[in-house]
């Protein structure tokens, strides 16, 4: 898959992750896009390690792994941002 395909899939996965986990996140749309792209990489790596397959084509399975990775990163991002906000007080 080319880099443009990875970016497009990441953007879509980030949008779906944000739709699944609505809320106000610092960073806005740009951070959601980055989390989606990184989620595609994380989802592909974890999925390959667990035997679910690889994110190597634009398919429903690859999109599911990318979205799961984006949701995972969104959860981690929110936990880190919440800890930072509570320590500022």
C-alpha positions as CSV (number, residue, x, y, z in Angstrom):
1,X,0.0,0.0,0.0
2,X,1.3,3.4,-0.9
3,X,1.8,6.2,1.6
4,X,-1.2,8.1,0.3
5,X,-3.4,5.1,0.9
6,X,-2.1,4.8,4.5
7,X,-2.9,8.5,5.1
8,X,-6.4,8.1,3.6
9,X,-7.1,5.0,5.7
10,X,-5.7,6.7,8.8
11,X,-7.9,9.7,8.3
12,X,-10.9,7.5,7.9
13,X,-10.0,5.4,10.9
14,X,-9.4,8.5,13.0
15,X,-12.8,9.8,12.0
16,X,-14.5,6.5,12.9
17,X,-12.6,6.4,16.2
18,X,-13.7,9.9,17.1
19,X,-17.3,9.0,16.2
20,X,-17.1,5.9,18.4
21,X,-15.6,7.9,21.3
22,X,-17.1,11.4,21.1
23,X,-15.8,14.1,23.4
24,X,-13.7,17.2,23.6
25,X,-10.1,16.4,22.9
26,X,-7.3,18.8,22.9
27,X,-5.7,19.2,19.5
28,X,-8.9,19.1,17.5
29,X,-9.2,17.7,14.0
30,X,-5.4,17.7,13.3
31,X,-4.7,15.5,16.4
32,X,-7.5,13.1,15.4
33,X,-5.9,12.8,11.9
34,X,-2.5,12.0,13.4
35,X,-4.0,9.5,15.9
36,X,-5.8,7.8,12.9
37,X,-2.6,7.5,10.9
38,X,-0.7,6.3,13.9
39,X,-3.6,4.0,14.8
40,X,-3.3,2.3,11.4
41,X,0.3,1.6,12.1
42,X,-0.3,0.3,15.6
43,X,-3.4,-1.7,14.6
44,X,-1.4,-3.3,11.8
45,X,1.5,-4.2,14.0
46,X,-0.7,-5.5,16.9
47,X,-3.0,-7.4,14.5
48,X,0.0,-9.1,12.8
49,X,1.5,-10.1,16.1
50,X,-1.9,-11.5,17.3
51,X,-2.4,-13.4,14.0
52,X,-5.3,-11.3,12.8
53,X,-3.5,-10.4,9.6
54,X,-1.7,-7.4,8.3
55,X,-2.7,-4.0,7.2
56,X,-1.3,-4.4,3.7
57,X,-4.3,-3.6,1.5
58,X,-7.4,-1.4,1.6
59,X,-9.9,-4.0,2.8
60,X,-12.5,-4.2,5.6
61,X,-10.2,-6.2,7.8
62,X,-7.4,-3.7,7.4
63,X,-9.8,-0.8,8.1
64,X,-11.0,-2.6,11.3
65,X,-7.5,-3.1,12.5
66,X,-6.6,0.6,11.8
67,X,-9.8,1.8,13.5
68,X,-9.1,-0.4,16.6
69,X,-5.5,1.0,16.7
70,X,-6.9,4.6,16.5
71,X,-9.4,3.9,19.3
72,X,-6.6,2.5,21.4
73,X,-4.4,5.5,20.9
74,X,-7.3,7.8,21.5
75,X,-7.9,6.2,24.9
76,X,-4.2,6.4,25.8
77,X,-4.2,10.1,24.6
78,X,-7.1,11.0,26.8
79,X,-5.6,9.3,29.8
80,X,-2.4,11.1,29.4
81,X,-4.1,14.5,28.7
82,X,-6.4,14.0,31.8
83,X,-3.4,13.3,34.1
84,X,-1.6,16.3,32.7
85,X,-4.7,18.5,33.3
86,X,-5.2,17.2,36.9
87,X,-1.5,17.8,37.8
88,X,-1.7,21.4,36.6
89,X,-4.2,22.2,39.3
